[in-house]
Amino acid sequence: MRVFSVPLSVPFLRTVIAALVDGRLVEGFEARRDPLNLATATLYLPTRRAGRLAREIFLDELKTDAAILPRIVALGDIDEDELAFSEGSEQFSGVAPLDIPPRLGELERRLTLAHLVAAWAKSPVSAPLVVGGPASTLALAGDLARLMDDMVTRGVAWEALDRLVPDQFDKYWQHSLEFLRIARKAWPEHLKEIGRIEPAERRDRLIEAEAARLTAHHEGPVVAAGSTGSMPATAKFLNAVAGLKLGAVVLPGLDTDLDEEAWQTIGGVRDAQGKFTTQPSSNHPQFAMHGLLDRFGIKRSDVEILGTPALQGRDVLVSETMRPSSAMPTATPVMFCSATPTSMKRSGKRSAKKLTIVDSVRSPTSTTMRGSRAPRSTSARPNASIKMPISIAPPPSPPKSSPIGSASQPRPANCFQIAGLKPSGSFAALRRWSAL
């Protein structure tokens, strides 16, 4: 199983395409000397815009004005003709591609939902709770449509909502459940009557059919890049691609700087009985990729990194900024350093920005950063933030043999050290040398 990641400070799409052309993604495939090999490859990207950029980057990497490019497909926009006329396309997961019902158009969907919402709002119980008028009706229809998309995408049954509103709660919550009956009962009956399905459901069915097609037969390399597998259907598709003999998956910005204990808290920690002792951090940016690696059955250390993080990159800063709030405080000293100044031309003169570290008096463990021209006086405000300006200068590269701040490696003048900072959930600390 070949799974890769590109650091945050490295251009993602260019790095992926260069690795594909050089033969680093798929073993035995190389297109630098023979660009015609690209015609046998398939590249899945998250959006159409990424596909358009990929075409230009391929030409730049190959240093030519024309080339036969691989098949570039946007996930969520699977070519139905490819499924319908491919070899052995009779059955994919028990459903032939052409047997998938058509999706309901967005305008027709919104107007029909608005009609159902308007009928519900006229009931004696709902009338006092709903502001009348076409605008509010369309707004409620739009909110309901987004909820329906989320339910379909996550594969959650509407029956799960019954457990969210116990009878001991206020009647208002029961009225909300009555409103959701539009999507739970009336809407499925309407779709069945007109022979259509939800757009999100049809997208997921096509993705599953494409994954089944690749598993049944495939020729040439298959690379899926840029997706985190946040949708269950996409996660299944990435798992299928990673399992191919000539398949590869490239993740965007997998956090390899976060310590292992904090990384495990993202997915939750279970005891011997399988119960969560630490709840998963489902709102963490790395949560989807954490679950994807679990689906792959590999560890974070098994992921190969493409490209070298930028020397003055912000990979560690972003990692510590998004450190899970349930993670233990860092035991290692925290070193804050200034970075190479950003020069700007103003009226023929060069000026550099100033950085300021703000340590809140109200919450001593919470640390934030702000850009500031000059520190303000805080004497008149007892609860104000204490600001310490930092002059900007390029930090020297520390040797690998000794830690910063030790006796053998004294702390540079443009840095200061803080030990024992706890994560605040929104910003924690910068624990290594990284540009601020």
C-alpha positions as a Markdown table, in Angstrom:
| # | Residue | x | y | z |
|---|---|---|---|---|
| 1 | Met | 0.0 | 0.0 | 0.0 |
| 2 | Arg | 1.5 | 3.3 | -1.2 |
| 3 | Val | 0.4 | 6.3 | 0.8 |
| 4 | Phe | 2.2 | 9.6 | 0.6 |
| 5 | Ser | 1.8 | 13.1 | 2.0 |
| 6 | Val | 2.9 | 16.6 | 1.0 |
| 7 | Pro | 3.9 | 19.1 | 3.8 |
| 8 | Leu | 1.9 | 22.2 | 4.1 |
| 9 | Ser | 4.8 | 24.5 | 3.2 |
| 10 | Val | 5.4 | 22.7 | -0.1 |
| 11 | Pro | 3.4 | 23.3 | -3.3 |
| 12 | Phe | 1.0 | 20.3 | -3.3 |
| 13 | Leu | -0.1 | 19.8 | -6.9 |
| 14 | Arg | 3.3 | 20.5 | -8.4 |
| 15 | Thr | 5.0 | 18.1 | -6.0 |
| 16 | Val | 2.5 | 15.4 | -6.8 |
| 17 | Ile | 2.9 | 15.7 | -10.5 |
| 18 | Ala | 6.7 | 15.9 | -10.3 |
| 19 | Ala | 6.7 | 12.7 | -8.2 |
| 20 | Leu | 4.4 | 11.0 | -10.7 |
| 21 | Val | 6.6 | 12.0 | -13.7 |
| 22 | Asp | 9.8 | 10.9 | -11.9 |
| 23 | Gly | 8.4 | 7.5 | -10.9 |
| 24 | Arg | 8.3 | 8.1 | -7.1 |
| 25 | Leu | 4.6 | 7.5 | -6.7 |
| 26 | Val | 4.2 | 4.2 | -8.6 |
| 27 | Glu | 7.0 | 1.7 | -8.7 |
| 28 | Gly | 8.1 | 0.9 | -12.3 |
| 29 | Phe | 6.3 | 3.9 | -13.8 |
| 30 | Glu | 8.4 | 6.8 | -15.1 |
| 31 | Ala | 7.4 | 9.4 | -17.6 |
| 32 | Arg | 10.2 | 11.9 | -17.6 |
| 33 | Arg | 12.1 | 10.2 | -20.4 |
| 34 | Asp | 9.0 | 8.8 | -22.1 |
| 35 | Pro | 6.1 | 11.2 | -21.7 |
| 36 | Leu | 3.8 | 8.8 | -23.7 |
| 37 | Asn | 3.6 | 6.6 | -20.5 |
| 38 | Leu | 1.3 | 9.3 | -19.0 |
| 39 | Ala | -1.5 | 8.2 | -21.3 |
| 40 | Thr | -1.9 | 5.0 | -19.3 |
| 41 | Ala | -2.2 | 6.8 | -15.9 |
| 42 | Thr | -5.3 | 8.2 | -14.1 |
| 43 | Leu | -5.2 | 11.1 | -11.7 |
| 44 | Tyr | -8.1 | 11.8 | -9.3 |
| 45 | Leu | -8.2 | 15.3 | -7.9 |
| 46 | Pro | -10.7 | 16.9 | -5.5 |
| 47 | Thr | -12.0 | 19.6 | -7.9 |
| 48 | Arg | -12.3 | 20.6 | -11.5 |
| 49 | Arg | -10.2 | 23.7 | -10.8 |
| 50 | Ala | -7.3 | 21.4 | -9.6 |
| 51 | Gly | -7.7 | 19.5 | -12.8 |
| 52 | Arg | -7.2 | 22.6 | -14.9 |
| 53 | Leu | -4.2 | 23.6 | -13.0 |
| 54 | Ala | -2.7 | 20.1 | -13.3 |
| 55 | Arg | -2.7 | 20.4 | -17.1 |
| 56 | Glu | -0.5 | 23.5 | -17.0 |
| 57 | Ile | 1.8 | 21.9 | -14.4 |
| 58 | Phe | 2.3 | 18.8 | -16.5 |
| 59 | Leu | 3.5 | 20.9 | -19.4 |
| 60 | Asp | 5.9 | 22.8 | -17.0 |
| 61 | Glu | 7.3 | 19.6 | -15.6 |
| 62 | Leu | 7.8 | 18.1 | -19.0 |
| 63 | Lys | 9.2 | 21.3 | -20.4 |
| 64 | Thr | 7.1 | 21.1 | -23.5 |
| 65 | Asp | 4.3 | 22.9 | -25.2 |
| 66 | Ala | 2.2 | 19.8 | -25.9 |
| 67 | Ala | 1.9 | 16.4 | -24.3 |
| 68 | Ile | -0.5 | 13.5 | -24.0 |
| 69 | Leu | -1.7 | 13.8 | -20.4 |
| 70 | Pro | -3.2 | 11.2 | -18.1 |
| 71 | Arg | -6.9 | 10.9 | -17.5 |
| 72 | Ile | -7.7 | 13.6 | -14.9 |
| 73 | Val | -10.9 | 13.1 | -13.0 |
| 74 | Ala | -12.5 | 15.3 | -10.3 |
| 75 | Leu | -13.9 | 13.2 | -7.4 |
| 76 | Gly | -17.6 | 13.7 | -7.3 |
| 77 | Asp | -17.7 | 14.2 | -11.1 |
| 78 | Ile | -17.2 | 10.6 | -12.2 |
| 79 | Asp | -17.6 | 10.1 | -16.0 |
| 80 | Glu | -20.8 | 8.0 | -16.4 |
| 81 | Asp | -19.9 | 7.1 | -20.0 |
| 82 | Glu | -16.6 | 5.6 | -18.7 |
| 83 | Leu | -18.6 | 3.4 | -16.3 |
| 84 | Ala | -21.2 | 2.5 | -18.9 |
| 85 | Phe | -19.0 | 1.4 | -21.7 |
| 86 | Ser | -16.0 | 0.0 | -19.8 |
| 87 | Glu | -15.2 | -3.7 | -20.1 |
| 88 | Gly | -17.2 | -5.8 | -17.7 |
| 89 | Ser | -19.5 | -2.9 | -16.6 |
| 90 | Glu | -22.6 | -5.1 | -16.3 |
| 91 | Gln | -22.6 | -5.0 | -12.5 |
| 92 | Phe | -20.9 | -2.7 | -10.0 |
| 93 | Ser | -22.0 | -3.4 | -6.4 |
| 94 | Gly | -25.1 | -5.0 | -7.8 |
| 95 | Val | -26.2 | -2.0 | -9.8 |
| 96 | Ala | -25.4 | -1.2 | -13.4 |
| 97 | Pro | -24.2 | 2.4 | -14.0 |
| 98 | Leu | -27.0 | 3.2 | -16.4 |
| 99 | Asp | -29.5 | 1.8 | -13.8 |
| 100 | Ile | -28.7 | 4.6 | -11.3 |
| 101 | Pro | -31.7 | 6.9 | -11.3 |
| 102 | Pro | -31.1 | 10.5 | -12.4 |
| 103 | Arg | -30.6 | 13.2 | -9.8 |
| 104 | Leu | -33.1 | 15.9 | -9.0 |
| 105 | Gly | -32.1 | 19.3 | -10.3 |
| 106 | Glu | -31.1 | 21.8 | -7.7 |
| 107 | Leu | -33.7 | 24.5 | -8.7 |
| 108 | Glu | -36.5 | 21.9 | -8.8 |
| 109 | Arg | -35.4 | 20.5 | -5.5 |
| 110 | Arg | -35.3 | 23.9 | -3.8 |
| 111 | Leu | -38.7 | 25.0 | -5.0 |
| 112 | Thr | -40.4 | 21.7 | -4.1 |
| 113 | Leu | -38.9 | 21.8 | -0.6 |
| 114 | Ala | -40.1 | 25.4 | -0.3 |
| 115 | His | -43.7 | 24.2 | -1.2 |
| 116 | Leu | -43.5 | 21.5 | 1.4 |
| 117 | Val | -42.2 | 24.0 | 4.0 |
| 118 | Ala | -44.9 | 26.5 | 3.2 |
| 119 | Ala | -47.6 | 23.8 | 3.7 |
| 120 | Trp | -46.0 | 22.8 | 7.1 |
| 121 | Ala | -45.9 | 26.4 | 8.2 |
| 122 | Lys | -49.6 | 26.8 | 7.8 |
| 123 | Ser | -50.4 | 24.3 | 10.4 |
| 124 | Pro | -52.0 | 25.7 | 13.6 |
| 125 | Val | -49.0 | 24.7 | 15.7 |
| 126 | Ser | -46.3 | 25.9 | 13.4 |
| 127 | Ala | -47.9 | 29.2 | 12.2 |
| 128 | Pro | -46.9 | 31.2 | 15.3 |
| 129 | Leu | -43.3 | 29.9 | 15.2 |
| 130 | Val | -42.5 | 30.6 | 11.5 |
| 131 | Val | -42.1 | 34.0 | 10.0 |
| 132 | Gly | -44.3 | 34.0 | 6.9 |
| 133 | Gly | -43.2 | 35.1 | 3.4 |
| 134 | Pro | -41.4 | 33.6 | 0.4 |
| 135 | Ala | -38.0 | 34.7 | 1.7 |
| 136 | Ser | -38.2 | 32.8 | 5.0 |
| 137 | Thr | -39.8 | 29.8 | 3.2 |
| 138 | Leu | -36.9 | 29.6 | 0.7 |
| 139 | Ala | -34.4 | 30.1 | 3.6 |
| 140 | Leu | -35.9 | 27.2 | 5.5 |
| 141 | Ala | -35.9 | 25.1 | 2.4 |
| 142 | Gly | -32.2 | 25.8 | 1.8 |
| 143 | Asp | -31.3 | 24.9 | 5.4 |
| 144 | Leu | -33.3 | 21.7 | 5.1 |
| 145 | Ala | -31.6 | 20.8 | 1.8 |
| 146 | Arg | -28.2 | 21.2 | 3.4 |
| 147 | Leu | -29.2 | 19.0 | 6.3 |
| 148 | Met | -30.4 | 16.3 | 3.9 |
| 149 | Asp | -27.1 | 16.5 | 2.0 |
| 150 | Asp | -25.2 | 16.0 | 5.3 |
| 151 | Met | -27.4 | 13.1 | 6.3 |
| 152 | Val | -26.9 | 11.3 | 3.0 |
| 153 | Thr | -23.2 | 12.1 | 2.8 |
| 154 | Arg | -22.5 | 10.7 | 6.3 |
| 155 | Gly | -24.9 | 7.7 | 5.9 |
| 156 | Val | -26.9 | 8.6 | 8.9 |
| 157 | Ala | -30.5 | 7.4 | 9.1 |
| 158 | Trp | -33.3 | 9.8 | 10.0 |
| 159 | Glu | -34.3 | 7.5 | 12.8 |
| 160 | Ala | -31.2 | 8.5 | 14.7 |
| 161 | Leu | -32.9 | 11.9 | 15.3 |
| 162 | Asp | -35.4 | 10.3 | 17.6 |
| 163 | Arg | -32.8 | 9.8 | 20.3 |
| 164 | Leu | -31.8 | 13.5 | 20.2 |
| 165 | Val | -35.1 | 14.9 | 21.6 |
| 166 | Pro | -36.3 | 13.1 | 24.7 |
| 167 | Asp | -39.9 | 13.7 | 25.8 |
| 168 | Gln | -38.8 | 15.6 | 28.9 |
| 169 | Phe | -37.4 | 18.5 | 26.8 |
| 170 | Asp | -39.5 | 21.5 | 25.9 |
| 171 | Lys | -42.2 | 21.1 | 23.2 |
| 172 | Tyr | -40.2 | 23.4 | 20.9 |
| 173 | Trp | -37.8 | 20.6 | 20.2 |
| 174 | Gln | -40.7 | 18.3 | 19.3 |
| 175 | His | -41.9 | 21.0 | 16.8 |
| 176 | Ser | -38.4 | 20.9 | 15.2 |
| 177 | Leu | -38.8 | 17.1 | 14.8 |
| 178 | Glu | -42.1 | 17.7 | 13.2 |
| 179 | Phe | -40.4 | 20.0 | 10.7 |
| 180 | Leu | -37.9 | 17.3 | 9.9 |
| 181 | Arg | -40.7 | 14.9 | 9.0 |
| 182 | Ile | -40.7 | 16.7 | 5.6 |
| 183 | Ala | -37.3 | 15.2 | 4.8 |
| 184 | Arg | -38.0 | 12.0 | 6.7 |
| 185 | Lys | -41.3 | 11.0 | 5.2 |
| 186 | Ala | -42.8 | 13.4 | 2.6 |
| 187 | Trp | -39.6 | 13.9 | 0.6 |
| 188 | Pro | -38.7 | 10.2 | 0.1 |
| 189 | Glu | -42.2 | 9.6 | -1.1 |
| 190 | His | -41.9 | 12.5 | -3.6 |
| 191 | Leu | -38.6 | 11.2 | -5.0 |
| 192 | Lys | -40.0 | 7.7 | -5.4 |
| 193 | Glu | -43.0 | 9.1 | -7.2 |
| 194 | Ile | -40.9 | 11.1 | -9.8 |
| 195 | Gly | -38.2 | 8.4 | -10.1 |
| 196 | Arg | -35.3 | 10.7 | -8.9 |
| 197 | Ile | -32.7 | 10.5 | -6.2 |
| 198 | Glu | -30.8 | 13.0 | -4.2 |
| 199 | Pro | -27.7 | 14.6 | -5.8 |
| 200 | Ala | -25.5 | 13.6 | -3.0 |
| 201 | Glu | -26.8 | 10.0 | -3.1 |
| 202 | Arg | -26.1 | 9.8 | -6.8 |
| 203 | Arg | -22.6 | 11.2 | -6.4 |
| 204 | Asp | -21.8 | 8.5 | -3.8 |
| 205 | Arg | -23.2 | 5.7 | -6.0 |
| 206 | Leu | -21.1 | 6.8 | -8.9 |
| 207 | Ile | -18.0 | 7.0 | -6.7 |
| 208 | Glu | -18.7 | 3.5 | -5.4 |
| 209 | Ala | -19.2 | 2.2 | -9.0 |
| 210 | Glu | -15.9 | 3.8 | -10.0 |
| 211 | Ala | -14.1 | 2.1 | -7.1 |
| 212 | Ala | -15.6 | -1.2 | -8.0 |
| 213 | Arg | -14.6 | -0.7 | -11.6 |
| 214 | Leu | -11.0 | 0.0 | -10.6 |
| 215 | Thr | -10.9 | -3.0 | -8.3 |
| 216 | Ala | -12.3 | -5.4 | -11.0 |
| 217 | His | -9.9 | -4.3 | -13.8 |
| 218 | His | -7.5 | -1.4 | -14.2 |
| 219 | Glu | -4.6 | -0.7 | -16.5 |
| 220 | Gly | -1.8 | 1.7 | -15.7 |
| 221 | Pro | -1.1 | 3.8 | -12.5 |
| 222 | Val | -4.0 | 5.2 | -10.5 |
| 223 | Val | -3.3 | 8.1 | -8.2 |
| 224 | Ala | -5.7 | 9.9 | -5.9 |
| 225 | Ala | -4.4 | 13.1 | -4.6 |
| 226 | Gly | -5.7 | 15.9 | -2.4 |
| 227 | Ser | -8.6 | 14.3 | -0.7 |
| 228 | Thr | -8.7 | 13.7 | 3.0 |
| 229 | Gly | -11.5 | 11.1 | 2.9 |
| 230 | Ser | -13.9 | 13.2 | 4.9 |
| 231 | Met | -16.9 | 11.6 | 3.2 |
| 232 | Pro | -17.5 | 7.9 | 3.7 |
| 233 | Ala | -17.9 | 7.2 | 0.0 |
| 234 | Thr | -14.6 | 9.0 | -0.7 |
| 235 | Ala | -12.8 | 7.2 | 2.1 |
| 236 | Lys | -13.9 | 3.9 | 0.6 |
| 237 | Phe | -12.7 | 5.0 | -2.8 |
| 238 | Leu | -9.3 | 6.0 | -1.5 |
| 239 | Asn | -9.0 | 2.7 | 0.3 |
| 240 | Ala | -9.7 | 0.9 | -3.0 |
| 241 | Val | -7.1 | 3.0 | -4.8 |
| 242 | Ala | -4.5 | 2.4 | -2.1 |
| 243 | Gly | -5.1 | -1.3 | -2.4 |
| 244 | Leu | -4.4 | -1.4 | -6.2 |
| 245 | Lys | -1.1 | -2.9 | -7.4 |
| 246 | Leu | -0.3 | 0.3 | -9.3 |
| 247 | Gly | -2.3 | 2.6 | -7.0 |
| 248 | Ala | -1.1 | 5.5 | -4.8 |
| 249 | Val | -2.8 | 8.0 | -2.5 |
| 250 | Val | -1.4 | 11.4 | -1.7 |
| 251 | Leu | -2.7 | 13.2 | 1.4 |
| 252 | Pro | -2.5 | 16.9 | 1.8 |
| 253 | Gly | -0.6 | 18.1 | 4.8 |
| 254 | Leu | -0.6 | 15.1 | 7.1 |
| 255 | Asp | 0.7 | 16.4 | 10.5 |
| 256 | Thr | 3.9 | 14.5 | 11.2 |
| 257 | Asp | 5.2 | 17.0 | 13.7 |
| 258 | Leu | 2.5 | 16.4 | 16.4 |
| 259 | Asp | 3.7 | 14.0 | 19.1 |
| 260 | Glu | 2.2 | 10.5 | 19.1 |
| 261 | Glu | 0.2 | 10.9 | 22.3 |
| 262 | Ala | -1.5 | 14.1 | 21.0 |
| 263 | Trp | -2.1 | 12.4 | 17.6 |
| 264 | Gln | -3.9 | 9.5 | 19.2 |
| 265 | Thr | -6.3 | 11.9 | 21.1 |
| 266 | Ile | -7.5 | 13.1 | 17.7 |
| 267 | Gly | -9.2 | 9.8 | 17.0 |
| 268 | Gly | -10.1 | 9.2 | 20.7 |
| 269 | Val | -8.6 | 6.9 | 23.3 |
| 270 | Arg | -10.4 | 3.7 | 24.3 |
| 271 | Asp | -9.9 | 1.5 | 27.4 |
| 272 | Ala | -9.7 | -2.3 | 27.5 |
| 273 | Gln | -13.6 | -2.5 | 27.2 |
| 274 | Gly | -13.6 | -0.4 | 24.1 |
| 275 | Lys | -15.1 | 2.7 | 25.7 |
| 276 | Phe | -13.8 | 6.1 | 25.0 |
| 277 | Thr | -11.7 | 7.5 | 27.9 |
| 278 | Thr | -10.9 | 10.5 | 25.7 |
| 279 | Gln | -13.6 | 11.6 | 23.2 |
| 280 | Pro | -12.5 | 12.0 | 19.5 |
| 281 | Ser | -11.7 | 15.5 | 18.4 |
| 282 | Ser | -14.1 | 15.4 | 15.5 |
| 283 | Asn | -13.6 | 19.1 | 14.7 |
| 284 | His | -9.8 | 18.8 | 14.3 |
| 285 | Pro | -8.5 | 19.4 | 10.7 |
| 286 | Gln | -6.6 | 16.1 | 10.9 |
| 287 | Phe | -9.6 | 14.0 | 12.1 |
| 288 | Ala | -10.5 | 12.8 | 8.7 |
| 289 | Met | -7.0 | 11.7 | 7.8 |
| 290 | His | -6.6 | 10.0 | 11.2 |
| 291 | Gly | -9.7 | 7.9 | 10.4 |
| 292 | Leu | -8.5 | 7.3 | 6.9 |
| 293 | Leu | -5.2 | 5.9 | 8.1 |
| 294 | Asp | -7.1 | 3.6 | 10.5 |
| 295 | Arg | -9.2 | 2.4 | 7.5 |
| 296 | Phe | -6.0 | 1.7 | 5.6 |
| 297 | Gly | -4.6 | -0.2 | 8.5 |
| 298 | Ile | -1.3 | 1.7 | 8.6 |
| 299 | Lys | 0.4 | 4.0 | 11.1 |
| 300 | Arg | 1.3 | 7.7 | 10.5 |
| 301 | Ser | 5.0 | 6.7 | 10.4 |
| 302 | Asp | 4.2 | 4.4 | 7.4 |
| 303 | Val | 3.3 | 7.4 | 5.2 |
| 304 | Glu | 6.1 | 8.6 | 2.9 |
| 305 | Ile | 6.7 | 12.3 | 2.8 |
| 306 | Leu | 7.1 | 14.0 | -0.6 |
| 307 | Gly | 9.2 | 17.1 | -0.7 |
| 308 | Thr | 11.2 | 18.8 | 2.0 |
| 309 | Pro | 9.4 | 21.4 | 4.2 |
| 310 | Ala | 10.4 | 24.9 | 3.6 |
| 311 | Leu | 13.3 | 26.2 | 5.7 |
| 312 | Gln | 11.2 | 29.0 | 7.1 |
| 313 | Gly | 8.0 | 27.1 | 6.8 |
| 314 | Arg | 5.1 | 27.1 | 9.2 |
| 315 | Asp | 4.4 | 23.4 | 9.5 |
| 316 | Val | 5.3 | 23.1 | 13.2 |
| 317 | Leu | 3.5 | 26.4 | 13.9 |
| 318 | Val | 0.3 | 25.1 | 12.3 |
| 319 | Ser | 0.6 | 21.8 | 14.1 |
| 320 | Glu | 1.0 | 23.4 | 17.5 |
| 321 | Thr | -1.7 | 25.9 | 16.8 |
| 322 | Met | -4.2 | 23.1 | 16.2 |
| 323 | Arg | -3.0 | 20.9 | 19.0 |
| 324 | Pro | -6.1 | 19.1 | 20.5 |
| 325 | Ser | -7.3 | 20.7 | 23.6 |
| 326 | Ser | -7.5 | 17.3 | 25.3 |
| 327 | Ala | -3.8 | 16.6 | 24.7 |
| 328 | Met | -1.4 | 16.8 | 27.5 |
| 329 | Pro | 0.7 | 20.0 | 27.9 |
| 330 | Thr | 4.1 | 19.9 | 26.2 |
| 331 | Ala | 6.9 | 19.0 | 28.6 |
| 332 | Thr | 9.6 | 20.4 | 26.4 |
| 333 | Pro | 10.5 | 24.1 | 26.6 |
| 334 | Val | 8.8 | 26.3 | 24.0 |
| 335 | Met | 11.1 | 28.5 | 21.9 |
| 336 | Phe | 9.7 | 31.5 | 20.1 |
| 337 | Cys | 11.9 | 33.1 | 17.5 |
| 338 | Ser | 11.5 | 35.8 | 15.0 |
| 339 | Ala | 11.8 | 35.3 | 11.3 |
| 340 | Thr | 13.3 | 36.8 | 8.2 |
| 341 | Pro | 11.5 | 40.1 | 7.6 |
| 342 | Thr | 9.1 | 40.7 | 4.8 |
| 343 | Ser | 10.3 | 43.7 | 2.9 |
| 344 | Met | 8.0 | 46.0 | 1.2 |
| 345 | Lys | 8.6 | 49.0 | -1.0 |
| 346 | Arg | 6.8 | 52.1 | 0.1 |
| 347 | Ser | 7.8 | 55.4 | -1.5 |
| 348 | Gly | 11.1 | 54.0 | -2.4 |
| 349 | Lys | 11.9 | 52.9 | 1.2 |
| 350 | Arg | 12.0 | 49.4 | 2.6 |
| 351 | Ser | 10.1 | 48.7 | 5.9 |
| 352 | Ala | 9.6 | 45.5 | 7.9 |
| 353 | Lys | 6.7 | 44.4 | 9.9 |
| 354 | Lys | 6.9 | 43.8 | 13.6 |
| 355 | Leu | 5.7 | 40.7 | 15.5 |
| 356 | Thr | 4.2 | 40.8 | 18.9 |
| 357 | Ile | 3.6 | 37.9 | 21.3 |
| 358 | Val | 0.5 | 38.5 | 23.4 |
| 359 | Asp | 0.3 | 36.7 | 26.7 |
| 360 | Ser | -3.2 | 37.1 | 28.3 |
| 361 | Val | -3.3 | 38.0 | 31.9 |
| 362 | Arg | -6.8 | 36.5 | 32.3 |
| 363 | Ser | -5.7 | 33.1 | 31.0 |
| 364 | Pro | -2.0 | 32.7 | 31.7 |
| 365 | Thr | -2.0 | 29.4 | 29.7 |
| 366 | Ser | -3.5 | 30.9 | 26.6 |
| 367 | Thr | -1.0 | 32.4 | 24.1 |
| 368 | Thr | -1.9 | 34.3 | 20.9 |
| 369 | Met | 0.0 | 36.2 | 18.2 |
| 370 | Arg | -0.8 | 39.5 | 16.7 |
| 371 | Gly | 0.9 | 41.8 | 14.2 |
| 372 | Ser | 1.6 | 45.2 | 15.7 |
| 373 | Arg | 3.5 | 48.3 | 14.7 |
| 374 | Ala | 4.1 | 49.4 | 18.3 |
| 375 | Pro | 3.0 | 48.0 | 21.7 |
| 376 | Arg | 0.2 | 49.9 | 23.5 |
| 377 | Ser | 0.3 | 50.9 | 27.1 |
| 378 | Thr | -1.5 | 48.5 | 29.4 |
| 379 | Ser | -1.1 | 50.3 | 32.7 |
| 380 | Ala | -4.6 | 51.7 | 32.6 |
| 381 | Arg | -6.3 | 48.4 | 31.9 |
| 382 | Pro | -5.6 | 45.7 | 34.6 |
| 383 | Asn | -7.1 | 42.9 | 32.4 |
| 384 | Ala | -5.5 | 43.9 | 29.2 |
| 385 | Ser | -2.9 | 41.8 | 27.4 |
| 386 | Ile | 0.8 | 42.2 | 28.0 |
| 387 | Lys | 2.6 | 42.8 | 24.8 |
| 388 | Met | 6.3 | 42.0 | 24.2 |
| 389 | Pro | 7.6 | 43.3 | 20.8 |
| 390 | Ile | 10.1 | 41.1 | 19.1 |
| 391 | Ser | 12.6 | 42.7 | 16.7 |
| 392 | Ile | 12.8 | 40.8 | 13.4 |
| 393 | Ala | 16.1 | 39.1 | 12.5 |
| 394 | Pro | 16.8 | 35.8 | 10.7 |
| 395 | Pro | 17.5 | 33.1 | 13.3 |
| 396 | Pro | 20.7 | 31.0 | 12.9 |
| 397 | Ser | 20.2 | 27.4 | 12.1 |
| 398 | Pro | 20.6 | 25.4 | 15.4 |
| 399 | Pro | 22.9 | 22.3 | 15.3 |
| 400 | Lys | 21.3 | 18.9 | 15.5 |
| 401 | Ser | 23.7 | 17.7 | 18.2 |
| 402 | Ser | 22.3 | 19.7 | 21.1 |
| 403 | Pro | 19.0 | 21.2 | 22.0 |
| 404 | Ile | 18.3 | 24.9 | 22.0 |
| 405 | Gly | 18.8 | 26.6 | 25.3 |
| 406 | Ser | 21.2 | 24.0 | 26.6 |
| 407 | Ala | 24.6 | 24.8 | 28.1 |
| 408 | Ser | 26.3 | 23.8 | 24.8 |
| 409 | Gln | 23.8 | 25.7 | 22.7 |
| 410 | Pro | 22.8 | 29.0 | 24.3 |
| 411 | Arg | 19.5 | 30.6 | 23.4 |
| 412 | Pro | 19.9 | 33.2 | 20.6 |
| 413 | Ala | 19.2 | 36.8 | 21.5 |
| 414 | Asn | 16.2 | 37.0 | 19.2 |
| 415 | Cys | 14.4 | 34.2 | 20.9 |
| 416 | Phe | 12.9 | 33.6 | 24.3 |
| 417 | Gln | 11.9 | 30.4 | 26.0 |
| 418 | Ile | 8.7 | 29.4 | 27.9 |
| 419 | Ala | 8.3 | 26.0 | 29.5 |
| 420 | Gly | 5.1 | 24.2 | 30.4 |
| 421 | Leu | 2.6 | 25.9 | 28.2 |
| 422 | Lys | -0.7 | 24.1 | 28.0 |
| 423 | Pro | -2.7 | 23.9 | 24.7 |
| 424 | Ser | -5.5 | 26.4 | 24.6 |
| 425 | Gly | -7.4 | 24.7 | 21.8 |
| 426 | Ser | -7.0 | 27.6 | 19.3 |
| 427 | Phe | -3.2 | 28.3 | 19.8 |
| 428 | Ala | -0.7 | 26.3 | 21.8 |
| 429 | Ala | 3.0 | 27.0 | 21.3 |
| 430 | Leu | 5.8 | 26.7 | 18.8 |
| 431 | Arg | 8.0 | 24.0 | 20.2 |
| 432 | Arg | 10.7 | 23.9 | 17.5 |
| 433 | Trp | 12.5 | 26.3 | 15.2 |
| 434 | Ser | 10.0 | 27.6 | 12.8 |
| 435 | Ala | 9.3 | 31.0 | 11.2 |
| 436 | Leu | 6.7 | 33.1 | 12.9 |
